[in-house]
Amino acid sequence: MKRLIIILLILFFGEYIFAQSSFSWLRYPSLSPDGKTIAFTYKSDLYTVAATGGTAVQLTNSSAEEWMPVWSHNGRSIAFASDRYGNADIFLVPAGGGIEKQLTFHSADEYPYDFSEDDQQVIFGGVRMDAVNNRQFPSDAQPELYRVSVNGGRVTQLLTVPAEDAKLNGQYIIYHDKKNRENPWRKHQVSAAARDIWLYDTQKDTCRQLTNFGGEDRSPVFTNNGKAICYLSEESGSFNVHRLWLDRPGTSEQLTTFKHYPVRFLSATGNGVLCFGFNGDIYLQAPGAAPEKINIRLTSRIIENTKVVPVADHIKYGVVSPSGKECAFIFRGDVFAAGMEQGTIRQLTHTPGEEADLSFSPDGTKLLYASESSRGWQLCEMDLLRGKATVLLANDQENYQPLYSPDGKEVAYIENRVTLKIYNIASGKSRRIASLFSRKDHDQYFRWSPDSKYLLLQYNQPGAGNQEVGLVAADGSGSVQNITQSGFADEAPQWAMDGKMMIWKSDRNGLRGFSTSSSRQQDVYALPFSGNSFKDAERITKLTPSAAMLADVLLSKNGNKLYYLVKAGAAYQLWITDVFTKTSTMPLSVKAEDCSLQWDTAQQQLFLLADARILQLDTTGKTQHSITINGTMKIDLPAERKAMFSHIWRRTKEAFYTAGYHGADWEAYGRNYEKFLPHIANNFELAEMVSEMLGELNVSHSGATGSNIAEEKEETASLGICYDVSYRGAGVKISEILPNGPLDQEAFGLKPGMFITAIDGEEITADKDLSQYLNHRAGKNTRLRISDGGQQRDIVVTPVTPEAESDLLYKRWVKRNRDEVTRLSNGQLGYVHLYRMNDAAYRNAYSEIMGRYAGCKGIVVDTRFNRGGDLASDLGMMLSGTEVRKNTTDSQVESIEPGFRWTKPSVVIANEANYSDGSCFAFDYQYLHMGKLIGMPVPGSCTFMTGETLSDGNLHWSVPSLGVKSREGYYLENHQTEPDIRVNNAPEEITKGRDQQLEAAIRELMKETAISTL
């Protein structure tokens, strides 16, 4: 009877308080100043427990994630981070429980670190805006240090340089720096990007680096009554606690000796009692004693384990049955079928793992799909008449992308990502057909011929890099024939005219972006076949009248009409071209994120799948019928999380770019982290745990992200100004108006020093955070009251989004650098910055270098904080030109050759934040001796990652699947590029407006171009 009551309570209330004696994955422990109580996070809520152990008391109870508890010095309050409004804000709660108070409201993530000594302010980190004179790159990965009253109110800046895990003691602030945007849970990295411990003197306004170990030093705390600091360091191989006496810096003392897993979340009392986390548990260590695990019991609520979700977004693998009466698709990892007449849906599978790759049998009575479990991918067959699924092929290999042959006797599929095989249903045996290249799961493309004797496929010739169309016999008797042989990108081949022809897409004649890897337009081509002859390039015909951004393509049964989808902004346009008259019509345009075209077997009905909509069209493109997929499904959240974890671990095991996992015991790490799954409450925590596991690989481009979906998400709009970050009075004091920002209008007559005193009639008071006035105002007309020397007036402005503000700040930073180069070189040197490695960045760089600075003697190419892309080869080509001839008369030079490459001296500035292709370029530039590399060492992250959003549409993860080797044969991952001239931007100098790296680059280039110093 008691059990029945509990079950009824759970069903009614959705949660139930219960006692649990065995639990783990206790995160973010924080020891109270008196050493008697520990606050920590478990399953998204905060708890406190006696330092001697015992039953923990729940402190918060919300659907949000609450973490990073920080004690006030008097032990009465705890500040913490919570994502209740879509980002991390600072909240305050009484240590004994009670009403929680929100202190910050900005839509950027903000994290608590400490309290002021009088407990009247909370010290926190976040990315709002640097001080107006600071020359630091304006990046969302470079947080500043702030303070806010415990009563809420105006936020003021404490330190404008990147500082995390800051702690105060008198006039000093101890913190660790942040140099790039690498996975914060990465281990064993030894590079210039690794964190270091710094000491800031608030009275002298100076920063002093305390640690110089090449790996990670982080999370410092004051101890021994302020005479020493303890911190976490990998100097001993794994993260352990080290101590450093401030009066004799240099050599640290190791206090713990944990192995295999990192020590995390260090806190301490003033007399040296330490508290920290290790592998899901909490430990306490008294001075001179060994660490002791704290035994904790827990009274916890049951977290929501099931959830009903609408079947609407993120629909994948849609395929129409041969009769055109039904459509099958994947949603949230399960197989569904929708009737074309009424749109009613039915769920065909109910598994925690993911299903993919649907294929109807020729008679439409069966449905093939790939199903993933902890053992890998297997091929399954669903009997649609009986609603019963059976396993068609399961073994020790990864098998997916099944495709029925037209005669229904065989199934083509992919084994272990790279091998095309055919399974004979009658014999139950498989044969190998071809070897392919893969970057990620389900990325192969192949199609059966109507007679089931051949397959067309899309493949990469080894070393060539471009895609070609190949043909291979289905009996396995021959090798792949290259049908297209174009050297361009040829893809998505289809059989047409009952196997007498193939059509495909190619960019050989289409417009393309400026950089090699940019997007490009395609045409549709046709190649008729003659008997068994499949290669006759002279007979290739272009079917489309002009190139376009093509999506899907179909050809009518008699070959006279071409149907194709063109991507146009947020919409897809359906075009129909008469192949013989070359006339075209566009009968339909739909807004969708994804769109595809399919025929029924008779090729009399055309089906357009646009997200959750299915349109049935006639051959003229006229809509005959449409349905919108709509329904619900029930999700077992813990089972889904376990399946996603299993997929990530197994996919990394099988597809990591190099053998050995950088020395990590991947099997052991998988077993260890898997045991924490029962203690994970949501995707935020799952992503953090997965990032910890992937961090063991010591590799770039790895980690996971996931979040809770907030019902109300904040967005802090921007007025396009720099504020006086030290001003604490009523109103907002303008320090600078950002060029081209909302307030940069001559009619407004605004100048630095003026005040904004009210927003939409509400006075800006000193006891309210400015972001509270600006949330949800982006794109909306907003009235501002301006005060200028006692005179007041109103203006109406349209604030912009945080992303637009970031762009304004970036352009301001670039202009300051450009102006400095022009000033110091007397206009004889140019400057360009590349934040990304993409087509837009290349176009801008080319325009600047070959246009604005064409007459200059040299160019400074700044790549600091470059986030990567795929441009290194193009950029290297442009900067490495050598003049070979002039186009001239006796009196005038018209141009030089090559005219599209820079043939004069250059220097490149790089730093610890050059990432991915930004790292590749720094290596290339130095390796090819194109010029001097100036700045700080560039960590080795020149690697190609494979990112993937999993079946729930929320959890995203990545890991490198393709490495990059030098000509000498070593991988560039973790190979640091040392600059020719090493220059660090000292924190106290960059805050004053000085960029020492830029100054060094100008000096060097002036020397190389023989420009005299002014």
SEMI-538916 format. One record per residue (C-alpha): residue in one letter; x negated, y negated, z. Coordinates in pm, whole numbers, plus 50000, padded with zeros to 5 digits. Layout:
BEGIN
AXYZ/...
//
This chain:
BEGIN
M500005000050000/K497154976250086/R495514982749749/L498814976049573/I499134942549751/I495604932649644/I496324942249283/L499554922049289/L497724892249434/I495064894249163/L497704896448892/F499644867449037/F496834843749130/G494124854848884/E491564857849164/Y491194872349508/I488794866449795/F486864897849881/A483714908750060/Q480804921249857/S477704936450009/S475574942449698/F474954914049460/S472114896949280/W471144869249037/L471144843549314/R469874811849148/Y468724777249247/P468074783449620/S467414751549815/L466264750850177/S467704724850415/P465194700250567/D465474716650910/G464794750750755/K468004766250893/T470254768650586/I469894778150220/A472184765649944/F472314785649619/T474394793549311/Y476204826349253/K478694832648972/S479004795548893/D479774783749249/L477664769649531/Y477194788149860/T475314782350182/V473844808750410/A471744808750724/A468014810950655/T467984842550865/G470524858650629/G474094869450687/T477414861150526/A477324832250279/V479994805350279/Q481464793349951/L480974755849909/T482594748649571/N485394765349376/S486024754149019/S486024768348669/A482864748648591/E479234758148645/E477724742648960/W474004744949013/M470794727949128/P471814720049490/V469654693749662/W469854685850035/S469914651250185/H467134645650440/N469614645150729/G471104678050610/R474644664550592/S475144663150215/I474284683449907/A473984668649559/F474464692449269/A475034694048894/S478384704048745/D479574706648384/R483244699848457/Y483424674148179/G481324691547915/N477904680448037/A475904680948359/D476994653148595/I475864646448952/F478314654849231/L478084652049609/V479664675049868/P479404676350251/A477034704350353/G479774719950562/G482274718550279/G484874692650188/I485854668549913/E483424666649620/K482554632349480/Q481364625749125/L478424601549117/T477444599648748/F479654598148443/H477334595748142/S477844621947870/A474134630747868/D473064659348096/E471824646748433/Y470214667548709/P469654659749081/Y466114661649221/D466014644649561/F467504618449795/S465964585249886/E464324585450230/D467334567750384/D469734592450213/Q471624563750051/Q470674572849694/V470374604249483/I467344606749256/F468124623648926/G466834628848574/G468594622648246/V468324607347902/R470014573447897/M467634547347763/D463974538647813/A462914505147952/V462794479147677/N458974476747667/N458344514247674/R456764528547357/Q457824564347434/F459524582047142/P463314579747199/S464124616647226/D466884635547403/A464104658747522/Q462274630847707/P464264623348025/E463854593048249/L464144591548629/Y467124573448786/R468854567149116/V472494562549209/S474184554049539/V475764582549734/N478934561649712/G478664560249333/G478074528649136/R475414512848918/V472654536048802/T469174520748800/Q465994533648646/L463174545248869/L460644557448613/T460774554248235/V458324582148146/P459484618748117/A459674632248472/E461464663348603/D461844680048945/A460824647549111/K460394644849489/L459824613549698/N457534607649995/G456954571650100/Q455434552449811/Y454784583949610/I456824604449364/I455624639049266/Y456964654148943/H456144676048648/D456054661548297/K457884672847987/K456134671547651/N458464689547410/R461814707347380/E460624743347425/N462754769447602/P462344759247970/W462354795948076/R459394805547856/K456494822448036/H452754826347983/Q452364797447739/V448864782847740/S448964751347531/A448954713747550/A452754714947580/A452644733047915/R453844712148208/D451474694548448/I451984679448793/W451744641548828/L451764617249121/Y453344583049072/D452424554549305/T455464531449318/Q453454502849470/K450564503649224/D452744514848931/T450194541448834/C450484578348739/R447784603648823/Q447624638948682/L446964663848960/T446764697248775/N444824706048463/F445444743248419/G446084750648051/G449314769048131/E452424759748326/D452374740048654/R455854728948760/S458454722549034/P456264704349289/V457364697649648/F455694678249928/T454654699350223/N452414698950529/N453934665450627/G453134649850291/K449444658850294/A449794686350037/I452054697949758/C453224732549671/Y454224740849316/L454814769749077/S451934779348851/E451034807048608/E447374802848682/S447454837148846/G449174853248545/S452794850648654/F454634821648820/N453604820749186/V453474794549457/H450254774449476/R449224747149719/L447094716449648/W445824692449917/L446204656649799/D442954644949962/R440944671449780/P442574678149441/G440964701749195/T441214737249326/S444574751549421/E445324778549679/Q447594807249574/L450224814449841/T452244842749678/T451234872649469/F454384883549287/K453974902048957/H455954909748641/Y458644883148697/P458454846048775/V458954828449103/R461574801149048/F463324772449229/L460794761849489/S461874741149791/A460174734650124/T460454718750464/G458014692250573/N456114716450798/G455464741050514/V458284766750521/L458914777250162/C462064789849990/F462224803349637/G463874828249406/F462334859349257/N464034883249016/G467544875349134/D466834874349508/I466004846849758/Y462834846549969/L461594826250264/Q457934822450358/A456644807050679/P453134791650689/G450504819050703/A453094846750669/A454184869450385/P457384862250190/E460544878150327/K463604886450124/I466784871450270/N469574896850314/I472814879950218/R476384891550228/L478984874050025/T482644866250038/S483474857649681/R486384852549452/I486964875149157/I485984856648841/E488404858848550/N487554891648375/T490154890748100/K491234862647878/V493904859147610/V492674838847315/P494374827546994/V493374845546675/A492644815646458/D489124801446440/H485874819446353/I487504845246126/K484884864845931/Y484514891745664/G487994886145515/V488814911545241/V492044916745046/S493404951844988/P493484965344629/S497264960344612/G497004924944742/K499584932345013/E497234931345310/C494124913345425/A491634927045676/F489294904945874/I487094903246183/F487884881246479/R485914880846803/G484204913046694/D487344933846631/V489094944146308/F492514929646229/A494924933445939/A497434907445824/G500434914445603/M500544891045306/E504314887345306/Q505084877745666/G501594870245796/T502064893746090/I498774906746226/R497794938946397/Q494604946446586/L492964977946451/T489994981246686/H489514974047056/T485804976647129/P483504954447338/G480874955347064/E481064938646727/E482584951546405/A481554938046064/D481354944245688/L484834954745574/S485544975145260/F488914989245145/S488985023344979/P490035021844611/D493535034244698/G493845009944991/T494625036845249/K491315034645435/L489065007345562/L485325010145610/Y483504989245864/A480304988346068/S480634991146444/E477984981546699/S477414998247033/S474464999447270/R472985026847047/G473145005346735/W475265000746424/Q477265029946286/L479675033545994/C483335039446073/E486405046645864/M489905035745963/D492895055645833/L495355027045786/L498375049845758/R497725067646088/G495895039246260/K493035062546354/A489335055046327/T486575080946282/V482815077846272/L481565082945919/L477825079645983/A476015077346317/N472355085146379/D469255069546530/Q469165042546259/E470935009146223/N473605014045954/Y475854986245827/Q477274968045521/P479234998545393/L480794995345048/Y483015021544883/S482135032044531/P484955025444281/D485635062944252/G485885065344632/K483375093944656/E480385075444798/V479455046745023/A476535023244968/Y475105008845289/I472044993245450/E469785012445687/N467554993545929/R468124960145752/V465834967445456/T466785000645295/L469685004445053/K471135039445075/I474135058544940/Y476145082645153/N478005110844979/I481275116345163/A481695152545053/S478195164745142/G477595141345435/K474105134045303/S472395101145219/R469825092044956/R467475062244938/I468035037444655/A465855006744712/S463704987644963/L464634951445028/F463544922645253/S465594910245546/R465554880345782/K468684888945978/D471454914646008/H474034917445728/D472044895845484/Q471884919945187/Y473994916944873/F474874945544636/R477794955544410/W478854988544252/S479384991443875/P482965000843777/D481815035743676/S480005040744011/K476695047843832/Y474725015843907/L474364988344162/L473574951844108/L471684936144395/Q470064904044505/Y466454908044613/N463114891144664/Q460084902844475/P457244908044726/G455284875844770/A457314856144517/G459764840044758/N462554834444508/Q465684855444466/E466234876544157/V469044898944037/G468104935544020/L469774967043891/V469235002144017/A470715036143932/A473055049944197/D471615085044168/G468275072544304/S466385082443990/G464665049443920/S463275017544069/V464874983344075/Q464874965343741/N464484927543753/I467324915743528/T466954877943561/Q463164872543575/S463614835043601/G461444824443894/F464394803744016/A466994813744272/D469374838944112/E472044853044342/A475464868744397/P475644890644083/Q479014905843988/W480094931243730/A482554917643473/M484454929143166/D484794964643305/G481024967643347/K480064953643005/M478734921443154/M477394906043469/I477834870843600/W475754854043870/K474764820444013/S471424803643942/D469844769944010/R467594771143703/N469314741343539/G470934724643839/L470074692344014/R468164697644333/G466924678644634/F463514662144634/S461884688544852/T461394724344738/S463544739845013/S466424715144989/S469924722844866/R470464725144492/Q473264727544243/Q473984759744060/D475574771643739/V477304804343659/Y475584825643395/A476674856543206/L474644884743053/P476424910342834/F475154946142851/S474654968342550/G474885005342635/N472185012942890/S470184981742800/F470414957043086/K467614932743004/D468064908142722/A467314872542834/E468084858842488/R471744867642538/I472194848642866/T475014823142848/K475814794543085/L479524795243166/T479964764043378/P480154730543197/S477964713943462/A476054724143772/A477664720044113/M477424730844477/L478984764544410/A480594787244665/D482444817644528/V482914827744163/L485224851243972/L485754859243603/S489104869543456/K489624905043333/N489304895642964/G486424872043034/N488054840442903/K488504821543231/L486014813843503/Y487274806243853/Y484874789944095/L484824770844422/V482844738544449/K481844724044787/A482794687344794/G482294671345134/A484604688045387/A486674704445114/Y486414732344858/Q487724725644510/L489024753944293/W488004749043930/I489144769243630/T487084767243310/D488044781642974/V484864799542873/F485454794342500/T486864758742484/K484794746442782/T487834727642915/S488254726743291/T491004719743542/M491014716043920/P494404728344042/L493574730444410/S491474715344689/V491434728245047/K489704716145360/A487854744545526/E484554754145685/D484384786145480/C486094796445159/S486064826644925/L487874840844620/Q489074876444559/W491094895444299/D493564923244350/T492644955144166/A494744946243860/Q493174911443851/Q496584895743819/Q496634878944160/L493964855844294/F493454851944669/L491754822144827/L490624827445186/A490084794245366/D489294798845735/A492524812545884/R494624805645574/I495184829245281/L496584815344956/Q497984838244688/L497534822044345/D498504830443990/T495954829243710/T496634792043653/G495644784344012/K499184776944123/T499974787344480/Q502594814744489/H502474822644857/S500394814245162/I500044825945518/T498184812845819/I496654839046043/N497994833946392/G498204856346694/T496494864747021/M494094890547155/K492954900547502/I489254899047577/D487414919447838/L484844892547921/P482304913448120/A482354940547851/E481904914447581/R478974898747764/K477364932847808/A477744939947436/M476224906347344/F473294912147579/S472734946747430/H472794932347080/I470194905747164/W467854930147337/R468114956547064/R467884931746776/T464734916846930/K463274951346981/E463774961046618/A463094928446434/F460494908846635/Y458014894846386/T455004914346513/A454334946946694/G453624947447066/Y455984919347172/H453004897547268/G452144922447541/A455604923347701/D457054956947809/W460334951147625/E461944983347743/A461254975048108/Y462424939148072/G465644950847908/R466404974348198/N465574947748455/Y467714919848315/E470604942348220/K471214950248587/F472184913948647/L475144914648408/P477744922548680/H476654890348853/I477114867748549/A480274846448545/N480164829048207/N478144821047895/F476184793648069/E474744819348307/L474404846148040/A472444822147819/E470144813448108/M469554850048188/V468924858747821/S466534829347796/E464634842848095/M464354876547922/L463334861947585/G460924839147769/E458884870047863/L457804872047498/N455814839547516/V457004828747174/S458454797147024/H461924794846867/S463404817847130/G466144814147385/A469904812047413/T472544785447465/G476094789447586/S478524767547768/N481814765547945/I484484749147736/A485534718547933/E489164708247908/E488104671647906/K484754663147749/E483154629547809/E481454608947538/T479684577047640/A479894551147366/S477114526147295/L477204488547240/G473854489547059/I471814470147315/C468954476447554/Y469964468547912/D467854454348188/V467404487348376/S466324469948695/Y469324446448719/R471754456048999/G474264427849005/A477694424748850/G477854426748472/V475264439548230/K472154419648146/I471094422047780/S467374428247724/E467484433847349/I470034437047071/L469354467246852/P469064458046481/N472124469046280/G473954478746599/P477524468946688/L476444436046853/D473894426546588/Q476164401546418/E475304365046364/A478864354646444/F478524368246797/G475544345846874/L474144369947133/K470634367047278/P468554385347540/G469314372647889/M473044369347832/F475514390148034/I478464412247950/T480814407248242/A483994426048141/I485114453447903/D488724452647784/G489614429548068/E488054451048341/E485314433648536/I481964451748537/T481174455248904/A477954465949069/D479634495249239/K480674513048918/D478514530948663/L478484513748324/S479204546648148/Q482624547348315/Y483554516148118/L482304530647790/N483504566647794/H485904575447509/R485484541447338/A483374551347035/G485044539346714/K487664518746901/N487954481046898/T486774469147239/R486924434147389/L483794421747567/R483474390747784/I480134373447731/S478584350447989/D475914325847879/G474734300548133/G478134298048292/Q479984296447960/Q482264326047893/R483834338547572/D485374370547436/I484334390347132/V485704422346981/V483274449846889/T483434486446786/P481104507847002/V479314537046836/T478664573146934/P475604584847131/E474264599946809/A474504566346633/E472744549646926/S469914575246901/D469504566346535/L469354529046618/L466714535246887/Y464694557046651/K464674530546377/R463644504546636/W460734526746744/V459604531646385/K459764494346311/R457634485946615/N454984510346497/R455174498446137/D454824462146241/E451814470246459/V450044488046173/T450734458845942/R449534433546199/L446324451346301/S445314460045943/N446284426445799/G448794443845574/Q446264467445417/L447574499645576/G451014515345566/Y452944535745821/V455584562745793/H457104586146050/L458644620445987/Y461034632246256/R462254662046056/M460924683545776/N463834681545535/D464854665345210/A466054632845369/A462764628945557/Y460784635945241/R462764610945037/N462184584345302/A458464592245325/Y458074592244947/S459954559344918/E457804543045183/I454444556945074/M454864553644697/G456984522044714/R456544498645011/Y452894508745060/A451844516144702/G449314487844711/C447864496345052/K444404511245098/G445564539045333/I448594553945502/V449214564145864/V451504594745865/D453054598646209/T454524633246280/R454844631246659/F457954648146794/N458644663746454/R461304690446512/G460514710946201/G462344722845891/D460604733645572/L458564705745418/A454904711745505/S453874723245157/D455674694544981/L454224668745218/G450744683545187/M451044682744810/M452034646144812/L449204635245043/S446414655144876/G446404638944535/T443224630944345/E443224604844072/V442224621243743/R443084594043488/K444614559743432/N447314548943189/T445944515343087/T445104489042828/D441914468842822/S443444443743057/Q446144460943261/V446644493843442/E450204506543403/S449894537543625/I447604565143740/E447894602843717/P449154619943916/G451634592043978/F453764611944221/R451004619344473/W449134597444720/T445494595444608/K444134572444880/P442974579545237/S445414590045506/V445414599945872/V448034620246057/I449144614946415/A450454646046594/N451134656146952/E452354683747181/A455924680047053/N455194688546688/Y457324719646645/S457904746846389/D457154732246044/G455794701646221/S453194724946369/C452624741146028/F451934707345870/A449384697046134/F447534729746073/D447694725845693/Y446524689745698/Q443454698045902/Y442744731045731/L442684714645387/H440554685345515/M443024659745382/G442114634745653/K441664630846026/L444214645746266/I444634622346563/G446514625646891/M446994655847115/P446674693247041/V449614708246855/P450904741047005/G451194770146764/S454884772746676/C454504777546301/T456984806246283/F460334813146119/M463164820146359/T466474837746302/G469334821246486/E472694837746539/T476014828046694/L477574859146843/S481114872446817/D482624849447080/G481644818946874/N479964802747174/L476764821347263/H473874813247030/W470424828747046/S467254830246840/V463914847646817/P461194847046547/S461694872946274/L459004861046034/G455494850346126/V452954828945942/K449354839845893/S446314819445799/R444064829745512/E441774844645776/G444564867945885/Y445584854646227/Y449124844546316/L449704807446375/E452154814546657/N450354804646980/H447354792546776/Q446864756646887/T445614730546638/E443054708046802/P442954672246672/D439824657346518/I440234627546750/R441934635347080/V443904606747231/N446534608847506/N449084581647568/A448604573347936/P451994569348112/E451144535448264/E450014522447925/I452934534647717/T455404519547965/K453734485847914/G454244487847539/R450904501947428/D450604531747191/Q447004543647225/Q447394571346967/L448634547146704/E445804523046786/A443254551046737/A444794560646403/I444624524746280/R440984521446387/E439994553846215/L441774545945891/M440384510645883/K436924525645918/E437524550445639/T438904523845404/A436214498545500/I438754473245627/S437044448245853/T438404445146205/L440214412546261/
//
